[in-house]
Amino acid sequence: MLEEIYGWIQNISVYLIVMAAVMHAIPGKDYGKYIRFFSGLVLILLLSTPLLKLAGMEDTFRTIYKSREYEMERQEIERAEEIYEQSDIFGFIGEDPSEGETAGDSNVPGEEVVQEEGRIKVEDIEIGE
């Protein structure tokens, strides 16, 4: 029990020190009120952690956070996939990723490609005439 209280006080202390350093590091006073507001919300959560543990609500909040985080990541991946499909990158460069280039399919005259056990070795590349 004392270890939990000690850890809780230690978390709050570290948080307050970090926030004091952040407040001194920001240039100007324009963003100070936003940072103080956000840090106040986080401090309230830190202070209420023991009450949430006693009430059994910590696991509920953690589950809600994880499900929302998963949903946001899924939506981000779907947006990236749509952008990728809309950009048609392989149509732009004229290659199909399913058609791999094999050894000896070189378009450079005088170039011989030798494939050895997972390695590709290029011999005799001539530049110019």
Buried (B, 14 or more C-beta within 10 A) or exposed (E): EEEEEEEBEEEBEEBEEEBEEEEEEEEEEEEEEEEEEEBEEEBEEBEEBEEBEEEEEBEEEEEEEEEEEEEEEEEEEEEEEEEEEEEEEEEEEEEEEEEEEEEEEBEEEEEEBEEEEEEEEEEEEEEEE
